[in-house]
Amino acid sequence: MIQTTSAILSSVPAWYFDSEGRYIVFREDGTGELWCACNFNYWIAADIEWKSAEISVAAEAQAVGPSATASAADAEITSQLQIQMTLTKRLPQKAQSSILTQSTLVNEYSLTDEAYKTKSYTVRVEKGRFMEPCRVGYADESAKKSNLRLVFDPSPYPPKSEWKSLERGVEDGQFWNHTQFVASST
């Protein structure tokens, strides 16, 4: 049975750039979450709304560009989809009773109003063996590998111009360049 790209997006609990705080969640009902945290700093902990903008297109091609796998030739592009996504200022349910409710750094405190406008993205799902993108070049070959990679164009994180301040780790994090996320299907 062939899964559609939108079904694949919501078939895993989350897609990780870094399992310690930078990830995105897609749910079948068109909602999800975007998280951006590093070294105990949280800049984004927000609900998202998303929808497919076009019918997915199957692709029989090899991955091109920077890779989060030992061999880029091992990555198979399975499908591609246009989506529209809106970042909200709402904290995800699991954060609504946390210390994040008092944060002066998360969501609208770090991002301009432009960050909350609906944006279009091309997403591509690839199958292969992938490390978390943040670990490429640092982890050894025995590092945990995932069998799915999600590639965004552009990044799901707001572009540099939509951050209020580039201080407090934002410039160092370069979150707007995070375009690859990994997950393991069951």
Protein Blocks (a to p, Z undefined) as FASTA:
>chain_A
ZZdfklmmmmpfbdcfblnlpacdddfkopacddddeehiafbdcddddddfbdcddddd
ddedjdfbfblklpccfbdcdddddddfbdcfklmmcmklmpckghjlmpcfklmpccdd
dddddddddddfklgokacfkbccdfbdcdddddfbdcfklpfbfgehlmmnommlmmbd
cdddZZ
